[in-house]
Amino acid sequence: MADEPEEQVSWMAVGAHLPVIASDGTEVGHVLEVAALPEEDIFHGIVFSHRQHGRTYMAPAADVARITTKAVYLSVDTAAAEQYEEFHQLHISRLGLRGILNWKHMGWKDSAE
């Protein structure tokens, strides 16, 4: 059975737990969430768990070179990817409840709040 080809996809089609690859080819983590405003087609970035120390970071959209069916590729190297500000889940909830940002999250359901 041949491997399926790696095709470029939209941020709306990011698969859960895809590897996040730095520009130097190093796998720096795995996708946890997509930060976006889907109704307005605005992509903010990729939230990922760091491979070595498990911390959660958000790679801003400007640093996402491409997204494929097999991985998310960053335009920055491993050292730069480790300099992202640590991302906290509570931050999403607060922003969402205030109505400032509506994040797309794997498995979340829309709420009337």
CYANA upper distance limits for C-alpha pairs under 8 A (distance plus 0.5 A):
  6 GLU  CA     68 THR  CA      6.65
  6 GLU  CA     69 THR  CA      6.16
  6 GLU  CA     70 LYS  CA      6.54
  7 GLU  CA     68 THR  CA      5.71
  7 GLU  CA     69 THR  CA      6.03
  7 GLU  CA     70 LYS  CA      8.33
  8 GLN  CA     66 ARG  CA      7.48
  8 GLN  CA     67 ILE  CA      6.17
  8 GLN  CA     68 THR  CA      4.53
  8 GLN  CA     69 THR  CA      6.90
  9 VAL  CA     13 ALA  CA      6.69
  9 VAL  CA     14 VAL  CA      7.95
  9 VAL  CA     67 ILE  CA      6.19
  9 VAL  CA     68 THR  CA      5.62
  9 VAL  CA     69 THR  CA      6.97
 10 SER  CA     14 VAL  CA      7.61
 10 SER  CA     67 ILE  CA      7.24
 10 SER  CA     68 THR  CA      8.48
 11 TRP  CA     34 VAL  CA      8.00
 11 TRP  CA     43 PHE  CA      7.51
 11 TRP  CA     67 ILE  CA      7.30
 12 MET  CA     38 PRO  CA      8.37
 14 VAL  CA     18 LEU  CA      8.10
 14 VAL  CA     34 VAL  CA      8.07
 14 VAL  CA     67 ILE  CA      7.66
 14 VAL  CA     68 THR  CA      8.20
 14 VAL  CA     69 THR  CA      7.89
 15 GLY  CA     31 VAL  CA      8.31
 15 GLY  CA     69 THR  CA      7.75
 16 ALA  CA     31 VAL  CA      6.53
 16 ALA  CA     32 LEU  CA      6.95
 16 ALA  CA     33 GLU  CA      7.93
 16 ALA  CA    106 MET  CA      7.27
 17 HIS  CA     30 HIS  CA      5.50
 17 HIS  CA     31 VAL  CA      5.10
 17 HIS  CA     32 LEU  CA      6.57
 18 LEU  CA     30 HIS  CA      5.89
 18 LEU  CA     31 VAL  CA      5.81
 18 LEU  CA     70 LYS  CA      6.89
 18 LEU  CA     71 ALA  CA      5.67
 18 LEU  CA     72 VAL  CA      7.30
 19 PRO  CA     27 GLU  CA      6.97
 19 PRO  CA     28 VAL  CA      8.11
 19 PRO  CA     29 GLY  CA      6.31
 19 PRO  CA     30 HIS  CA      4.91
 19 PRO  CA     31 VAL  CA      6.86
 19 PRO  CA     70 LYS  CA      7.93
 19 PRO  CA     71 ALA  CA      5.50
 19 PRO  CA     72 VAL  CA      6.80
 20 VAL  CA     27 GLU  CA      6.22
 20 VAL  CA     28 VAL  CA      6.23
 20 VAL  CA     29 GLY  CA      5.61
 20 VAL  CA     30 HIS  CA      5.84
 20 VAL  CA     31 VAL  CA      7.03
 20 VAL  CA     48 PHE  CA      7.92
 20 VAL  CA     71 ALA  CA      6.42
 20 VAL  CA     72 VAL  CA      5.29
 20 VAL  CA     73 TYR  CA      6.44
 20 VAL  CA     74 LEU  CA      7.73
 21 ILE  CA     25 GLY  CA      6.40
 21 ILE  CA     26 THR  CA      6.07
 21 ILE  CA     27 GLU  CA      4.88
 21 ILE  CA     28 VAL  CA      6.29
 21 ILE  CA     29 GLY  CA      7.85
 21 ILE  CA     71 ALA  CA      7.46
 21 ILE  CA     72 VAL  CA      6.61
 21 ILE  CA     73 TYR  CA      5.31
 21 ILE  CA     74 LEU  CA      6.50
 22 ALA  CA     26 THR  CA      5.87
 22 ALA  CA     27 GLU  CA      6.77
 22 ALA  CA     28 VAL  CA      6.94
 22 ALA  CA     73 TYR  CA      6.59
 22 ALA  CA     74 LEU  CA      5.42
 22 ALA  CA     75 SER  CA      7.20
 22 ALA  CA     76 VAL  CA      6.33
 22 ALA  CA     77 ASP  CA      5.42
 22 ALA  CA     78 THR  CA      5.91
 22 ALA  CA     81 ALA  CA      7.60
 23 SER  CA     73 TYR  CA      7.42
 23 SER  CA     74 LEU  CA      6.15
 23 SER  CA     75 SER  CA      5.74
 23 SER  CA     76 VAL  CA      5.75
 23 SER  CA     77 ASP  CA      5.28
 23 SER  CA     78 THR  CA      7.82
 24 ASP  CA     76 VAL  CA      8.37
 24 ASP  CA     77 ASP  CA      5.86
 24 ASP  CA     78 THR  CA      7.32
 26 THR  CA     78 THR  CA      7.08
 27 GLU  CA     51 ARG  CA      7.93
 28 VAL  CA     50 HIS  CA      6.23
 28 VAL  CA     51 ARG  CA      5.86
 28 VAL  CA     52 GLN  CA      8.16
 28 VAL  CA     78 THR  CA      7.24
 28 VAL  CA     81 ALA  CA      8.02
 29 GLY  CA     48 PHE  CA      6.57
 29 GLY  CA     49 SER  CA      5.78
 29 GLY  CA     50 HIS  CA      4.81
 29 GLY  CA     51 ARG  CA      4.73
 29 GLY  CA     52 GLN  CA      8.31
 30 HIS  CA     48 PHE  CA      5.78
 30 HIS  CA     49 SER  CA      5.96
 30 HIS  CA     50 HIS  CA      7.41
 30 HIS  CA     51 ARG  CA      7.56
 31 VAL  CA     46 ILE  CA      7.27
 31 VAL  CA     47 VAL  CA      6.55
 31 VAL  CA     48 PHE  CA      4.88
 31 VAL  CA     49 SER  CA      7.09
 31 VAL  CA     72 VAL  CA      8.48
 32 LEU  CA     46 ILE  CA      8.23
 32 LEU  CA     47 VAL  CA      6.05
 32 LEU  CA     48 PHE  CA      5.47
 32 LEU  CA     49 SER  CA      7.02
 32 LEU  CA    106 MET  CA      8.15
 33 GLU  CA     46 ILE  CA      6.67
 33 GLU  CA     47 VAL  CA      5.49
 33 GLU  CA     48 PHE  CA      7.35
 33 GLU  CA    104 LYS  CA      7.58
 33 GLU  CA    105 HIS  CA      5.68
 33 GLU  CA    106 MET  CA      6.64
 34 VAL  CA     43 PHE  CA      8.37
 34 VAL  CA     44 HIS  CA      8.30
 34 VAL  CA     45 GLY  CA      6.73
 34 VAL  CA     46 ILE  CA      5.41
 34 VAL  CA     47 VAL  CA      6.53
 34 VAL  CA    103 TRP  CA      7.49
 34 VAL  CA    104 LYS  CA      6.07
 34 VAL  CA    105 HIS  CA      6.47
 34 VAL  CA    106 MET  CA      8.27
 35 ALA  CA     43 PHE  CA      6.91
 35 ALA  CA     44 HIS  CA      5.68
 35 ALA  CA     45 GLY  CA      5.72
 35 ALA  CA     46 ILE  CA      6.50
 35 ALA  CA     47 VAL  CA      7.37
 35 ALA  CA    103 TRP  CA      5.47
 35 ALA  CA    104 LYS  CA      6.31
 35 ALA  CA    105 HIS  CA      7.93
 36 ALA  CA     41 ASP  CA      7.99
 36 ALA  CA     42 ILE  CA      6.04
 36 ALA  CA     43 PHE  CA      4.90
 36 ALA  CA     44 HIS  CA      5.59
 36 ALA  CA     45 GLY  CA      7.52
 36 ALA  CA    101 LEU  CA      8.14
 36 ALA  CA    102 ASN  CA      7.15
 36 ALA  CA    103 TRP  CA      5.50
 36 ALA  CA    104 LYS  CA      6.19
 37 LEU  CA     41 ASP  CA      6.44
 37 LEU  CA     42 ILE  CA      5.45
 37 LEU  CA     43 PHE  CA      6.94
 37 LEU  CA     44 HIS  CA      8.30
 37 LEU  CA    101 LEU  CA      7.04
 37 LEU  CA    102 ASN  CA      5.89
 37 LEU  CA    103 TRP  CA      6.55
 37 LEU  CA    104 LYS  CA      7.60
 38 PRO  CA     42 ILE  CA      6.72
 38 PRO  CA     43 PHE  CA      8.12
 38 PRO  CA    102 ASN  CA      8.20
 38 PRO  CA    103 TRP  CA      8.30
 38 PRO  CA    104 LYS  CA      7.40
 43 PHE  CA     61 ALA  CA      6.89
 44 HIS  CA     60 PRO  CA      6.42
 44 HIS  CA     61 ALA  CA      5.63
 45 GLY  CA     58 MET  CA      6.86
 45 GLY  CA     59 ALA  CA      5.94
 45 GLY  CA     60 PRO  CA      4.72
 45 GLY  CA     61 ALA  CA      4.66
 45 GLY  CA     62 ALA  CA      8.27
 45 GLY  CA     64 VAL  CA      7.81
 46 ILE  CA     58 MET  CA      5.94
 46 ILE  CA     59 ALA  CA      5.70
 46 ILE  CA     60 PRO  CA      7.07
 46 ILE  CA     61 ALA  CA      7.64
 46 ILE  CA     64 VAL  CA      8.39
 47 VAL  CA     56 THR  CA      7.37
 47 VAL  CA     57 TYR  CA      6.12
 47 VAL  CA     58 MET  CA      4.69
 47 VAL  CA     59 ALA  CA      6.82
 47 VAL  CA     87 PHE  CA      8.06
 48 PHE  CA     56 THR  CA      6.08
 48 PHE  CA     57 TYR  CA      5.98
 48 PHE  CA     58 MET  CA      6.70
 48 PHE  CA     59 ALA  CA      8.14
 49 SER  CA     54 GLY  CA      5.94
 49 SER  CA     55 ARG  CA      6.12
 49 SER  CA     56 THR  CA      4.97
 49 SER  CA     57 TYR  CA      6.95
 50 HIS  CA     54 GLY  CA      5.23
 50 HIS  CA     55 ARG  CA      5.86
 50 HIS  CA     56 THR  CA      6.60
 50 HIS  CA     57 TYR  CA      7.68
 55 ARG  CA     86 GLU  CA      7.40
 56 THR  CA     86 GLU  CA      6.29
 56 THR  CA     87 PHE  CA      5.79
 56 THR  CA     88 HIS  CA      7.61
 57 TYR  CA     84 TYR  CA      6.63
 57 TYR  CA     85 GLU  CA      6.76
 57 TYR  CA     86 GLU  CA      5.30
 57 TYR  CA     87 PHE  CA      5.20
 58 MET  CA     84 TYR  CA      7.29
 58 MET  CA     85 GLU  CA      7.81
 58 MET  CA     86 GLU  CA      7.81
 58 MET  CA     87 PHE  CA      6.52
 59 ALA  CA     63 ASP  CA      6.71
 59 ALA  CA     64 VAL  CA      7.47
 59 ALA  CA     74 LEU  CA      8.45
 59 ALA  CA     81 ALA  CA      7.92
 59 ALA  CA     84 TYR  CA      7.44
 60 PRO  CA     64 VAL  CA      7.35
 63 ASP  CA     74 LEU  CA      6.06
 63 ASP  CA     75 SER  CA      5.71
 63 ASP  CA     76 VAL  CA      6.90
 64 VAL  CA     72 VAL  CA      7.74
 64 VAL  CA     73 TYR  CA      6.58
 64 VAL  CA     74 LEU  CA      4.98
 64 VAL  CA     75 SER  CA      6.35
 65 ALA  CA     72 VAL  CA      8.43
 65 ALA  CA     73 TYR  CA      6.05
 65 ALA  CA     74 LEU  CA      5.48
 65 ALA  CA     75 SER  CA      5.42
 66 ARG  CA     72 VAL  CA      6.69
 66 ARG  CA     73 TYR  CA      5.81
 66 ARG  CA     74 LEU  CA      7.53
 67 ILE  CA     71 ALA  CA      6.67
 67 ILE  CA     72 VAL  CA      5.02
 67 ILE  CA     73 TYR  CA      6.62
 68 THR  CA     72 VAL  CA      6.74
 76 VAL  CA     80 ALA  CA      6.37
 76 VAL  CA     81 ALA  CA      6.90
 77 ASP  CA     81 ALA  CA      6.74
 78 THR  CA     82 GLU  CA      6.85
 79 ALA  CA     83 GLN  CA      7.27
 80 ALA  CA     84 TYR  CA      7.70
 87 PHE  CA     91 HIS  CA      8.19
 88 HIS  CA     92 ILE  CA      8.00
 89 GLN  CA     93 SER  CA      7.48
 90 LEU  CA     94 ARG  CA      6.85
 91 HIS  CA     95 LEU  CA      6.77
 92 ILE  CA     96 GLY  CA      6.47
 92 ILE  CA    103 TRP  CA      7.62
 93 SER  CA     97 LEU  CA      6.52
 94 ARG  CA     98 ARG  CA      6.82
 95 LEU  CA     99 GLY  CA      6.85
 95 LEU  CA    100 ILE  CA      6.03
 95 LEU  CA    101 LEU  CA      6.21
 95 LEU  CA    102 ASN  CA      8.18
 96 GLY  CA    100 ILE  CA      6.61
 96 GLY  CA    101 LEU  CA      5.79
 96 GLY  CA    102 ASN  CA      5.81
 96 GLY  CA    103 TRP  CA      7.64
 97 LEU  CA    113 GLU  CA      7.18
104 LYS  CA    108 TRP  CA      8.05
